Amino acid sequence: MKRILALTIAVLSLSPLAVNNVAAKPADETVVAIAAGNADFSTLVAAVKAAGLVDTLNGAGPFTIFAPTNAAFQKLPKGTVEELLKPENKAKLTAILTYHVVPGKLLAAAVKTGMVKTVQGGELDVKVAGGGVTVNGAKVLKTDIIGTNGVIHVIDSVLMPK
């Protein structure tokens, strides 16, 4: 756990990679493997590991993941990530992470304005306007990174359940 925390702190101290460097991987990897293979998702991957969700998100799915970048995690108040990674906050971390996951494979072409139910049980407010998409106000930066068990859409903020 200390290693994950140290890694997260190190990642948060670096300047974020450009989202344009987030490349679609071949469709022979799961959504977790795709995220793990991209340095811009290292904070998200560390959180998924700390929450014990790796096996779940490596499952059959399909899943749609609204994946916050490292820069998105940097927007949180100082100390938030470190606090969430503590074992005593695993339930809260799990709730936050599963709030970013929608059951099914929702490709960008099928996205419409409306509410979408998450795995966590809450709903996301998706808005399509002006050639862009937001999810609870978070801007979708890149879409349709397709894996064997779902799809990733990159967002610029961490979504917090209500």
Rosetta silent file (secondary structure, phi, psi, omega in degrees, C-alpha in Angstrom):
SEQUENCE: MKRILALTIAVLSLSPLAVNNVAAKPADETVVAIAAGNADFSTLVAAVKAAGLVDTLNGAGPFTIFAPTNAAFQKLPKGTVEELLKPENKAKLTAILTYHVVPGKLLAAAVKTGMVKTVQGGELDVKVAGGGVTVNGAKVLKTDIIGTNGVIHVIDSVLMPK
SCORE:     score description
SCORE:     0.000 S_00000001
   1 L     0.000  -40.025  178.805    0.000    0.000    0.000 S_00000001
   2 H   -62.562  -35.713  179.518    2.861    2.373    0.812 S_00000001
   3 H   -65.816  -42.799  177.912    4.301    1.658   -2.626 S_00000001
   4 H   -62.551  -43.857  179.441    1.000    2.541   -4.326 S_00000001
   5 H   -62.491  -44.248  179.254    0.771    5.729   -2.262 S_00000001
   6 H   -62.869  -41.860  178.509    4.368    6.676   -3.111 S_00000001
   7 H   -62.321  -43.575 -179.281    3.703    6.001   -6.788 S_00000001
   8 H   -63.498  -43.846  178.814    0.558    8.100   -6.676 S_00000001
   9 H   -62.137  -42.847  178.941    2.340   10.996   -4.984 S_00000001
  10 H   -62.629  -42.771 -179.960    5.122   10.806   -7.565 S_00000001
  11 H   -63.994  -42.392 -178.198    2.599   10.759  -10.405 S_00000001
  12 H   -67.469  -21.971 -179.347    0.702   13.719   -8.979 S_00000001
  13 H   -85.481  -12.383  179.337    3.885   15.760   -8.799 S_00000001
  14 L   -86.513  154.606  174.052    4.628   15.297  -12.506 S_00000001
  15 L   -72.761  145.649 -176.544    3.119   17.450  -15.184 S_00000001
  16 L   -69.806  150.340  174.529    0.323   15.603  -16.989 S_00000001
  17 L   -76.361  153.029  177.165    0.847   14.012  -20.367 S_00000001
  18 L   -66.585  137.733 -178.574   -1.102   15.434  -23.246 S_00000001
  19 H   -64.818  -24.865  177.663   -4.354   13.560  -23.725 S_00000001
  20 H   -61.483  -19.410  177.769   -3.571   13.349  -27.424 S_00000001
  21 H   -80.283   -5.372  177.241   -0.923   10.806  -26.421 S_00000001
  22 L   -76.939  105.946 -175.876   -3.686    8.467  -25.212 S_00000001
  23 L  -101.834  145.080  175.464   -3.668    5.994  -28.040 S_00000001
  24 L   -67.911  134.675  178.804   -6.224    3.340  -28.754 S_00000001
  25 L   -94.752  164.051  175.901   -4.781   -0.087  -28.061 S_00000001
  26 L   -59.283  149.499 -176.334   -5.548   -3.201  -30.044 S_00000001
  27 L   -74.226   19.746  177.061   -8.885   -4.729  -29.127 S_00000001
  28 L  -101.780   12.847  177.472   -7.150   -7.780  -27.644 S_00000001
  29 L  -120.246  149.673  175.214   -6.686   -6.131  -24.237 S_00000001
  30 L   -72.976  167.720  178.458   -9.169   -5.522  -21.444 S_00000001
  31 H   -61.750  -33.984  177.945  -10.024   -1.980  -20.401 S_00000001
  32 H   -67.516  -43.972  179.396   -7.797   -2.425  -17.325 S_00000001
  33 H   -63.061  -39.395  177.619   -4.846   -3.583  -19.438 S_00000001
  34 H   -61.783  -48.487  179.763   -5.306   -0.615  -21.767 S_00000001
  35 H   -62.737  -42.814 -178.807   -5.355    1.813  -18.826 S_00000001
  36 H   -64.588  -26.920 -179.551   -2.392    0.088  -17.169 S_00000001
  37 L   -85.211    2.458 -178.387   -0.412    0.426  -20.377 S_00000001
  38 L  -123.226  119.648 -176.583   -0.836    4.198  -20.512 S_00000001
  39 H   -59.210  -25.681 -178.655    1.108    6.445  -18.146 S_00000001
  40 H   -72.679   -8.378  176.894   -1.633    9.087  -18.227 S_00000001
  41 H  -111.314   15.796 -174.042   -3.908    6.705  -16.304 S_00000001
  42 H   -62.047  -35.828  177.909   -1.394    5.678  -13.616 S_00000001
  43 H   -68.349  -43.152  177.258   -3.310    7.352  -10.778 S_00000001
  44 H   -60.485  -44.671 -179.942   -6.557    5.717  -11.892 S_00000001
  45 H   -63.300  -41.943  177.434   -4.853    2.326  -12.133 S_00000001
  46 H   -61.022  -39.637  179.051   -3.337    2.742   -8.646 S_00000001
  47 H   -68.013  -41.788  178.559   -6.806    3.564   -7.300 S_00000001
  48 H   -61.117  -41.079  177.583   -8.393    0.568   -9.069 S_00000001
  49 H   -65.074  -45.733 -178.826   -5.750   -1.684   -7.503 S_00000001
  50 H   -63.115  -31.723  179.805   -6.231   -0.153   -4.037 S_00000001
  51 H   -83.368   -8.214 -179.107   -9.999   -0.669   -4.302 S_00000001
  52 L    73.300   30.850 -175.990   -9.563   -4.310   -5.340 S_00000001
  53 L  -102.047    2.587 -176.809  -11.420   -3.781   -8.629 S_00000001
  54 H   -59.098  -50.822 -178.211   -8.835   -5.159  -11.063 S_00000001
  55 H   -62.336  -40.907  179.344  -10.427   -8.614  -11.339 S_00000001
  56 H   -60.587  -49.195 -176.928  -13.916   -7.148  -11.654 S_00000001
  57 H   -78.187   -8.492  170.573  -12.917   -4.757  -14.443 S_00000001
  58 L   -90.879   -3.112 -178.447  -10.941   -7.521  -16.160 S_00000001
  59 L   -69.307 -176.095 -174.089  -14.177   -9.542  -16.216 S_00000001
  60 L   -61.558  -33.404 -178.364  -16.399  -10.212  -19.191 S_00000001
  61 L    66.151 -144.169    2.495  -18.212   -6.871  -19.017 S_00000001
  62 L   -79.097  154.573  179.709  -18.952   -5.114  -21.193 S_00000001
  63 E  -125.564  147.754  166.971  -18.136   -1.880  -19.377 S_00000001
  64 E  -113.093  122.304 -177.586  -18.033    1.754  -20.387 S_00000001
  65 E  -114.498  124.939  171.090  -15.462    3.600  -18.304 S_00000001
  66 E   -91.608   99.038 -167.810  -15.280    7.367  -18.042 S_00000001
  67 E   -96.162  113.822  175.413  -11.578    7.437  -17.183 S_00000001
  68 E   -73.805  140.336  177.084  -10.086   10.485  -15.465 S_00000001
  69 L   -78.312  171.882  173.938   -6.525   11.338  -16.430 S_00000001
  70 H   -57.536  -39.025  178.654   -3.739   12.038  -13.958 S_00000001
  71 H   -61.924  -34.644  177.481   -4.420   15.749  -14.576 S_00000001
  72 H   -64.538  -42.121  177.875   -8.026   15.182  -13.507 S_00000001
  73 H   -65.492  -31.540  179.100   -6.858   13.704  -10.204 S_00000001
  74 H   -66.067  -22.449  178.851   -4.552   16.703   -9.736 S_00000001
  75 L   -72.564  -19.344 -179.760   -7.634   18.957   -9.694 S_00000001
  76 L   -68.189  154.357  177.606   -8.832   17.334   -6.443 S_00000001
  77 L   -56.305  146.133 -178.721   -8.002   19.113   -3.182 S_00000001
  78 L   -51.965  133.140  177.595   -4.500   18.392   -1.903 S_00000001
  79 L    88.760   -8.995 -177.029   -4.312   15.096   -0.001 S_00000001
  80 H   -62.822  -49.242 -177.626   -7.596   13.694   -1.381 S_00000001
  81 H   -62.153  -46.237 -179.318   -6.032   10.880   -3.417 S_00000001
  82 H   -59.803  -39.924  179.358   -3.698    9.871   -0.598 S_00000001
  83 H   -65.864  -43.319 -179.274   -6.637    9.806    1.830 S_00000001
  84 H   -66.095  -28.757 -178.495   -8.782    7.715   -0.512 S_00000001
  85 L   -78.171   -7.265  178.190   -5.993    5.158   -0.986 S_00000001
  86 L   -69.484  141.802 -177.927   -5.927    4.345    2.729 S_00000001
  87 H   -54.360  -35.339 -178.593   -7.365    0.896    3.534 S_00000001
  88 H   -70.179  -11.128  179.057   -9.990    2.375    5.857 S_00000001
  89 H  -108.772   16.461 -177.155  -11.409    4.363    2.900 S_00000001
  90 H   -57.392  -40.794 -179.063  -11.668    1.412    0.500 S_00000001
  91 H   -63.881  -42.443  179.518  -15.498    1.525    0.444 S_00000001
  92 H   -66.409  -43.473  178.115  -15.525    5.231   -0.437 S_00000001
  93 H   -60.838  -44.039  178.622  -12.837    4.733   -3.106 S_00000001
  94 H   -60.561  -43.345  179.185  -14.793    1.822   -4.574 S_00000001
  95 H   -61.772  -42.495  179.688  -17.963    3.937   -4.709 S_00000001
  96 H   -64.761  -47.014 -178.039  -16.131    6.744   -6.509 S_00000001
  97 H   -65.376  -43.559 -179.476  -14.501    4.411   -9.027 S_00000001
  98 H   -71.440  -15.568  173.523  -17.660    2.423   -9.795 S_00000001
  99 L   -70.966  -18.509  177.881  -19.450    5.757  -10.312 S_00000001
 100 L   -89.601   -0.441 -174.569  -17.212    6.126  -13.390 S_00000001
 101 E  -115.735  130.485  177.069  -18.402    2.791  -14.840 S_00000001
 102 E  -114.321  133.996  177.175  -21.573    2.219  -16.833 S_00000001
 103 E   -65.534  141.998  179.208  -22.747   -1.308  -17.647 S_00000001
 104 L    96.812  172.392 -178.293  -22.622   -2.081  -21.370 S_00000001
 105 L  -109.639   99.021 -177.346  -20.516   -0.808  -24.239 S_00000001
 106 L  -101.037  101.186  179.735  -21.562    2.766  -25.002 S_00000001
 107 L   -81.352  156.501 -175.849  -19.706    4.035  -28.059 S_00000001
 108 H   -54.302  -38.915 -178.046  -19.473    7.766  -28.802 S_00000001
 109 H   -62.981  -22.642 -177.939  -21.837    7.505  -31.783 S_00000001
 110 H   -96.941   -3.394 -176.980  -24.598    6.239  -29.453 S_00000001
 111 L   -72.175  131.830  177.999  -24.174    8.911  -26.759 S_00000001
 112 L  -134.158  157.292  176.078  -27.210   11.133  -26.238 S_00000001
 113 L   -61.912  133.099  178.450  -28.132   13.801  -23.726 S_00000001
 114 E   155.578 -177.423  179.579  -29.714   12.196  -20.671 S_00000001
 115 E   -94.159  139.865 -179.542  -29.125   10.355  -17.432 S_00000001
 116 E  -127.346  129.141 -179.617  -27.098    7.138  -17.419 S_00000001
 117 E   -76.567  136.622 -179.922  -27.084    4.636  -14.544 S_00000001
 118 L   -99.960  167.294  175.356  -23.674    3.656  -13.144 S_00000001
 119 L   -62.587  -32.511  179.711  -22.425    0.422  -11.613 S_00000001
 120 L   -66.732  -23.895  179.900  -22.245    2.310   -8.282 S_00000001
 121 L   112.115  -17.103  177.692  -26.029    2.891   -8.498 S_00000001
 122 L   -83.364 -174.626  179.313  -26.005    6.628   -9.095 S_00000001
 123 E  -124.545  147.798  175.555  -26.645    8.436  -12.331 S_00000001
 124 E  -106.107  139.227  178.028  -24.438   10.488  -14.614 S_00000001
 125 E   -95.227  102.826 -178.040  -25.772   13.565  -16.398 S_00000001
 126 E   -95.746  130.276  178.439  -24.561   13.278  -19.989 S_00000001
 127 E  -128.060  129.934  175.782  -24.874   16.338  -22.221 S_00000001
 128 E  -111.306  117.260 -178.753  -24.160   16.487  -25.926 S_00000001
 129 E  -159.763  145.138  174.451  -23.851   20.070  -27.194 S_00000001
 130 L    57.600   32.832  178.725  -21.707   22.173  -29.480 S_00000001
 131 L    78.120    6.236  179.417  -19.853   19.190  -30.898 S_00000001
 132 E  -129.669  171.379 -179.844  -18.701   18.050  -27.449 S_00000001
 133 E  -129.997  138.609  171.503  -19.826   15.824  -24.619 S_00000001
 134 E  -124.736  152.281  177.091  -19.772   16.386  -20.871 S_00000001
 135 E  -127.888  111.814 -174.485  -20.481   13.948  -18.062 S_00000001
 136 L    51.266   34.854  179.279  -21.543   15.667  -14.832 S_00000001
 137 L    88.974  -14.402  177.630  -19.724   18.708  -16.208 S_00000001
 138 E   -77.373  132.703 -179.419  -16.486   16.821  -16.943 S_00000001
 139 E   -78.163  133.375  174.155  -15.367   17.283  -20.526 S_00000001
 140 E   -82.213  119.538 -174.958  -14.902   14.130  -22.616 S_00000001
 141 E   -93.545  -33.894 -178.619  -11.448   14.505  -24.167 S_00000001
 142 E  -149.786  142.248 -176.733  -11.127   11.281  -26.168 S_00000001
 143 E  -122.508  165.488  168.426  -13.645    8.592  -27.014 S_00000001
 144 E    56.419   48.703  168.846  -13.887    4.988  -28.089 S_00000001
 145 E   -87.756  102.418 -166.877  -10.696    3.416  -26.762 S_00000001
 146 E   -95.072  131.941  175.369  -11.997   -0.092  -27.303 S_00000001
 147 E  -118.014  179.598 -178.819  -10.981   -3.172  -25.322 S_00000001
 148 L   -68.081  -24.986 -175.800  -12.127   -6.771  -25.328 S_00000001
 149 L  -122.757   22.560  176.694  -14.555   -6.145  -22.486 S_00000001
 150 E   155.343 -160.464 -175.151  -15.659   -2.572  -23.054 S_00000001
 151 E  -140.137  147.227  177.347  -14.742    0.959  -23.989 S_00000001
 152 E  -113.612  135.132  169.540  -12.929    3.863  -22.353 S_00000001
 153 E  -119.046  126.997 -175.929  -13.833    7.533  -22.752 S_00000001
 154 E   -83.790  131.463  178.953  -11.228    9.924  -21.320 S_00000001
 155 E  -123.134  160.662 -174.423  -12.504   12.746  -19.071 S_00000001
 156 L   -98.001    6.596  179.808  -10.857   15.818  -17.547 S_00000001
 157 L  -146.443  155.401  173.900  -12.287   15.579  -14.015 S_00000001
 158 L   -84.113  130.821  179.814  -12.933   12.988  -11.323 S_00000001
 159 L   -87.650  133.076  179.904  -16.658   12.331  -10.919 S_00000001
 160 L  -113.517  125.796  177.742  -17.945   12.283   -7.332 S_00000001
 161 L   -64.190  150.643 -179.893  -21.147   10.427   -6.451 S_00000001
 162 L   -90.483    0.000    0.000  -23.849   12.432   -4.720 S_00000001
